[in-house]
Amino acid sequence: MQNKYRGAVQISVTVISMLAAVVANAQAWKPEKAVEIVIGTSAGGPQDRMGRAVQRILQEKKLVLTPVSVVNKGGGGAVALNYLNQHAGDGQFMAVNALSTLTNFITAKSTIGPADLTPLAMMGAEYVGITVRAESPLKTGKDVLDQLKKDPASLSVAVGTALGNATHLSFVLAMKAGGVDIKKLKTVVFGSGGDSMTALLGGHVDVAASAPSAMLQQVQAGKMRIIVIGAPARLGGELAKIPTWKEIGVNSAFDLWRGLAGPKGMSRAQIQFWDSALGALVKTDEWKKELVENQVENIYKNSADTALQWKAEYDEVKGVLTELGLAK
């Protein structure tokens, strides 16, 4: 009888050991060939800088033991996402993405939406500042809000690079929260934040909505003033003196986030690998230095939290774009 029970125990232990080995192998996925980081813009822009920083640190810190390359796919984010999804289920491909992943789908500029991708991480964010010329009579964000509440078309507002993008939405959401009729706003679209800055300096527009990094040099030269910023709390460094919308009574904060997305159909083990690798990357001194140098805030979120943010923002953004007549 004792031998019978002993045999049963031995069999149970063997089965448990086999199951543990299966689980361990499933969790131990790692890249077996070169990793590609796909960028939907040409070299030199914010998304490209972030992608190349991720590439460099993954290799320098040996967080990935296979080669890591950056592939630029010009023509906008839709081209990069189409390329990404030619590699469905392959955890060795990822793309730097932004809010345009959501807005381009809502406005029918892209056929690939959040359901066609695997959320991997939020890596950093900028926030939209409201900038005026040094001599402008608009001294505070409240001045802008009060004037636009009286007459939404009384100020021309520069944004880059398209209606419905993150910059435009950040400004519109602040105005909506402040009681402005957003359908009557006078918005002027420029090709970049730099073009918006030039138009503002030349007096062609009254206000520019832009990431502060595009305007900071002219602010330092005394030619412009950033009067309010759409961050959840005051930022550090040279932006520490700029109040937020919330400080002046407008309940609005909106991230211009940049993150990483994988192709559709990635396995749980693949996602777990990137949670671990990227979670370690954002703790390095090299990554922290990269963010400070480019005026980017550290808002890292893992795959699960990124998925939750995509869902929440999709619903919010679709409502605003529908109100503006931009949703398809």
C-alpha positions as CSV (number, residue, x, y, z in Angstrom):
1,M,0.0,0.0,0.0
2,Q,2.8,2.4,0.8
3,N,4.5,1.6,-2.5
4,K,1.2,2.4,-4.3
5,Y,0.8,5.8,-2.6
6,R,4.5,6.5,-3.2
7,G,4.1,5.8,-6.9
8,A,1.1,8.1,-7.1
9,V,3.0,10.9,-5.3
10,Q,5.9,10.4,-7.7
11,I,3.6,10.6,-10.7
12,S,2.0,13.8,-9.4
13,V,5.4,15.4,-8.8
14,T,6.4,14.5,-12.3
15,V,3.3,16.0,-13.8
16,I,3.6,19.1,-11.8
17,S,7.3,19.4,-12.9
18,M,6.3,19.0,-16.5
19,L,3.6,21.6,-16.2
20,A,6.0,24.0,-14.5
21,A,8.5,23.5,-17.3
22,V,5.8,24.3,-19.9
23,V,4.8,27.5,-18.1
24,A,8.4,28.5,-17.7
25,N,9.1,28.0,-21.4
26,A,6.0,30.0,-22.4
27,Q,7.2,32.9,-20.2
28,A,10.8,32.7,-21.4
29,W,10.2,34.0,-25.0
30,K,12.9,36.3,-26.2
31,P,13.9,37.6,-29.7
32,E,15.7,35.0,-31.8
33,K,16.5,37.4,-34.7
34,A,16.9,41.1,-35.3
35,V,14.4,43.4,-33.8
36,E,12.9,46.2,-36.0
37,I,11.7,49.5,-34.6
38,V,9.5,51.1,-37.2
39,I,9.2,54.9,-37.4
40,G,6.4,56.5,-39.3
41,T,8.3,59.7,-40.0
42,S,11.6,60.7,-41.7
43,A,14.8,60.8,-39.6
44,G,15.3,63.7,-37.1
45,G,11.8,64.2,-35.8
46,P,10.5,63.5,-32.2
47,Q,9.3,59.9,-33.0
48,D,12.6,59.1,-34.7
49,R,14.7,60.5,-31.8
50,M,12.7,58.3,-29.4
51,G,12.9,55.2,-31.5
52,R,16.7,55.6,-31.9
53,A,17.1,56.2,-28.2
54,V,15.2,53.0,-27.4
55,Q,17.3,51.1,-30.0
56,R,20.6,52.4,-28.5
57,I,19.7,51.7,-24.9
58,L,18.3,48.2,-25.6
59,Q,21.6,47.3,-27.1
60,E,24.0,49.1,-24.8
61,K,22.3,47.6,-21.7
62,K,22.0,44.2,-23.3
63,L,18.3,44.2,-22.7
64,V,18.0,42.6,-26.1
65,L,20.8,40.2,-27.2
66,T,20.0,40.2,-30.9
67,P,20.6,43.3,-33.2
68,V,18.1,46.1,-33.1
69,S,17.5,48.3,-36.1
70,V,15.4,51.4,-36.9
71,V,13.4,51.5,-40.1
72,N,11.9,54.8,-41.2
73,K,8.7,54.6,-43.2
74,G,7.9,58.0,-44.5
75,G,4.4,59.1,-45.5
76,G,2.9,59.2,-42.1
77,G,2.0,56.7,-39.4
78,A,-0.4,54.8,-41.6
79,V,2.4,53.5,-43.8
80,A,4.4,52.3,-40.7
81,L,1.4,50.6,-39.2
82,N,0.6,48.8,-42.5
83,Y,4.2,47.6,-42.6
84,L,4.0,46.5,-39.0
85,N,0.9,44.4,-39.6
86,Q,2.6,42.5,-42.4
87,H,4.4,40.8,-39.4
88,A,1.3,39.8,-37.4
89,G,2.2,37.8,-34.3
90,D,5.9,38.5,-34.5
91,G,7.2,40.0,-31.3
92,Q,10.4,41.1,-33.0
93,F,8.7,44.0,-34.7
94,M,7.4,47.2,-33.0
95,A,6.5,50.7,-34.0
96,V,6.8,54.1,-32.3
97,N,3.3,55.4,-32.2
98,A,1.4,58.4,-30.9
99,L,-2.2,59.6,-30.5
100,S,-2.4,59.7,-34.3
101,T,-2.8,55.9,-34.0
102,L,-6.3,56.6,-32.7
103,T,-7.2,59.9,-34.5
104,N,-6.2,58.7,-37.9
105,F,-8.5,55.7,-37.6
106,I,-11.4,57.8,-36.3
107,T,-11.0,60.3,-39.2
108,A,-10.5,57.5,-41.8
109,K,-6.9,58.5,-42.6
110,S,-5.9,55.0,-41.7
111,T,-7.6,51.6,-41.9
112,I,-5.6,50.3,-39.0
113,G,-7.0,51.1,-35.5
114,P,-6.2,50.2,-31.9
115,A,-7.9,46.8,-32.3
116,D,-5.4,45.9,-35.1
117,L,-2.3,46.4,-32.8
118,T,-0.8,45.2,-29.6
119,P,-0.2,48.0,-27.0
120,L,3.3,47.7,-25.6
121,A,4.2,50.9,-23.7
122,M,3.8,54.6,-23.1
123,M,7.3,56.0,-23.2
124,G,7.1,59.7,-22.8
125,A,4.9,62.8,-23.3
126,E,5.0,66.5,-24.1
127,Y,2.2,68.9,-23.3
128,V,0.8,71.7,-25.5
129,G,1.6,75.2,-24.4
130,I,-0.2,78.4,-25.5
131,T,2.4,80.9,-26.8
132,V,2.0,84.5,-27.8
133,R,4.3,87.2,-29.0
134,A,6.2,89.2,-26.3
135,E,4.2,92.3,-27.0
136,S,0.8,90.6,-27.1
137,P,-2.0,92.0,-24.8
138,L,-2.8,88.5,-23.9
139,K,-0.9,88.0,-20.6
140,T,-2.4,84.7,-19.2
141,G,-4.3,81.7,-20.3
142,K,-7.4,83.2,-18.7
143,D,-7.1,86.2,-21.1
144,V,-7.3,83.8,-24.0
145,L,-10.2,81.8,-22.6
146,D,-12.2,85.0,-21.7
147,Q,-11.8,86.4,-25.2
148,L,-12.7,83.2,-26.9
149,K,-15.8,82.7,-24.7
150,K,-17.0,86.1,-25.8
151,D,-16.1,85.5,-29.5
152,P,-14.6,82.1,-30.5
153,A,-13.4,83.5,-33.8
154,S,-11.7,86.6,-32.4
155,L,-8.3,85.0,-32.2
156,S,-6.5,83.0,-34.9
157,V,-4.8,80.0,-33.4
158,A,-1.9,78.2,-35.1
159,V,-1.6,74.4,-34.8
160,G,0.6,71.9,-36.7
161,T,0.2,69.6,-38.6
162,A,-3.4,68.7,-39.1
163,L,-6.9,69.3,-37.7
164,G,-7.8,66.5,-35.3
165,N,-4.2,65.7,-34.2
166,A,-2.9,65.7,-30.7
167,T,-1.9,69.4,-30.7
168,H,-5.2,70.5,-32.0
169,L,-7.1,68.3,-29.6
170,S,-5.2,69.5,-26.6
171,F,-6.2,73.1,-27.3
172,V,-9.8,72.2,-28.3
173,L,-10.4,70.1,-25.1
174,A,-9.1,73.0,-22.9
175,M,-11.5,75.4,-24.7
176,K,-14.4,73.0,-24.4
177,A,-13.7,72.5,-20.6
178,G,-13.6,76.3,-20.3
179,G,-17.0,76.8,-21.9
180,V,-15.9,78.0,-25.4
181,D,-18.0,77.0,-28.5
182,I,-15.3,74.9,-30.2
183,K,-17.1,74.7,-33.5
184,K,-16.5,78.4,-34.1
185,L,-12.8,78.5,-33.3
186,K,-10.5,80.0,-35.9
187,T,-7.8,77.4,-36.3
188,V,-4.9,77.8,-38.8
189,V,-3.0,74.6,-39.7
190,F,0.7,74.7,-40.4
191,G,3.2,72.0,-41.6
192,S,5.1,71.9,-38.3
193,G,5.5,73.5,-34.9
194,G,8.4,75.5,-36.5
195,D,6.1,76.9,-39.1
196,S,3.6,77.9,-36.4
197,M,6.4,79.7,-34.6
198,T,7.3,81.6,-37.8
199,A,3.7,82.7,-38.4
200,L,3.4,83.8,-34.8
201,L,6.6,85.9,-34.9
202,G,5.4,87.5,-38.1
203,G,2.1,88.5,-36.6
204,H,0.1,86.3,-39.0
205,V,-1.7,84.5,-36.1
206,D,-2.5,85.7,-32.6
207,V,-1.7,82.5,-30.6
208,A,0.2,79.3,-31.3
209,A,-0.7,75.9,-29.7
210,S,2.5,73.8,-29.7
211,A,4.8,71.6,-27.7
212,P,7.1,74.1,-25.8
213,S,10.2,72.6,-27.3
214,A,9.3,74.1,-30.6
215,M,9.0,77.6,-29.1
216,L,11.6,77.6,-26.3
217,Q,14.4,79.2,-28.2
218,Q,12.3,82.2,-29.1
219,V,11.0,82.4,-25.5
220,Q,14.6,82.4,-24.2
221,A,15.3,85.2,-26.7
222,G,12.5,87.3,-25.3
223,K,10.4,87.3,-28.5
224,M,7.6,85.0,-27.2
225,R,5.9,84.1,-24.0
226,I,4.3,80.7,-23.1
227,I,1.4,81.7,-20.9
228,V,-0.2,78.3,-20.0
229,I,0.4,74.6,-20.5
230,G,-1.9,71.6,-20.7
231,A,0.0,69.4,-18.3
232,P,-1.6,67.7,-15.2
233,A,0.9,69.6,-12.9
234,R,3.7,72.1,-13.4
235,L,6.6,70.9,-15.3
236,G,10.3,71.3,-14.3
237,G,13.3,73.1,-15.5
238,E,12.7,76.1,-17.7
239,L,9.0,75.4,-17.8
240,A,8.5,75.5,-14.1
241,K,7.1,79.1,-14.1
242,I,4.3,78.3,-16.5
243,P,0.9,77.7,-14.9
244,T,-1.4,74.8,-16.0
245,W,-4.9,75.1,-17.3
246,K,-6.0,73.5,-14.0
247,E,-4.4,76.3,-12.0
248,I,-6.6,78.8,-13.7
249,G,-9.8,76.8,-13.2
250,V,-10.0,74.8,-16.4
251,N,-10.2,71.1,-15.8
252,S,-8.1,70.0,-18.7
253,A,-4.8,68.1,-19.2
254,F,-3.8,66.1,-22.3
255,D,-0.7,64.1,-23.1
256,L,1.1,64.3,-26.4
257,W,2.3,60.8,-25.8
258,R,4.7,58.6,-27.7
259,G,4.8,54.9,-27.2
260,L,5.4,51.6,-28.7
261,A,3.0,49.2,-30.4
262,G,3.5,45.7,-31.7
263,P,1.6,43.9,-34.5
264,K,-1.7,42.3,-34.0
265,G,-1.6,38.8,-32.4
266,M,1.4,38.9,-30.2
267,S,1.5,36.2,-27.6
268,R,1.4,36.8,-23.8
269,A,5.0,35.6,-23.5
270,Q,6.1,38.1,-26.1
271,I,4.3,41.0,-24.3
272,Q,5.8,39.9,-21.0
273,F,9.3,40.1,-22.5
274,W,8.8,43.6,-23.7
275,D,7.2,44.7,-20.4
276,S,10.4,43.5,-18.7
277,A,12.8,45.0,-21.2
278,L,11.1,48.3,-21.5
279,G,10.4,48.6,-17.8
280,A,14.2,48.2,-17.2
281,L,15.1,50.6,-20.0
282,V,13.1,53.5,-18.6
283,K,14.9,53.2,-15.3
284,T,18.4,53.8,-16.8
285,D,20.2,57.0,-16.4
286,E,20.7,57.2,-20.2
287,W,16.9,57.2,-20.8
288,K,16.3,59.8,-18.1
289,K,18.9,62.0,-19.7
290,E,17.3,61.6,-23.1
291,L,14.0,62.8,-21.8
292,V,15.4,65.8,-20.0
293,E,17.4,66.9,-23.1
294,N,14.3,66.8,-25.3
295,Q,11.8,68.3,-22.8
296,V,9.8,65.0,-22.6
297,E,8.1,63.8,-19.4
298,N,8.6,60.3,-18.1
299,I,5.1,58.8,-18.1
300,Y,6.1,55.1,-18.7
301,K,3.1,52.7,-18.6
302,N,3.3,48.9,-19.3
303,S,1.3,47.1,-21.9
304,A,-1.8,46.6,-19.7
305,D,-2.0,50.2,-18.6
306,T,-1.3,51.4,-22.1
307,A,-4.3,49.4,-23.4
308,L,-6.4,51.1,-20.8
309,Q,-5.3,54.6,-21.8
310,W,-5.9,53.8,-25.5
311,K,-9.5,52.8,-24.7
312,A,-10.2,55.8,-22.5
313,E,-8.7,58.3,-25.0
314,Y,-10.3,56.7,-28.0
315,D,-13.8,57.3,-26.5
316,E,-12.9,60.9,-25.4
317,V,-11.3,61.8,-28.7
318,K,-14.0,60.3,-30.9
319,G,-16.6,62.4,-29.1
320,V,-14.7,65.7,-29.7
321,L,-13.8,64.8,-33.3
322,T,-17.5,64.0,-33.9
323,E,-18.5,67.3,-32.5
324,L,-16.0,69.1,-34.8
325,G,-17.3,67.2,-37.8
326,L,-14.0,65.4,-38.3
327,A,-15.0,61.8,-37.4
328,K,-15.9,59.5,-40.3
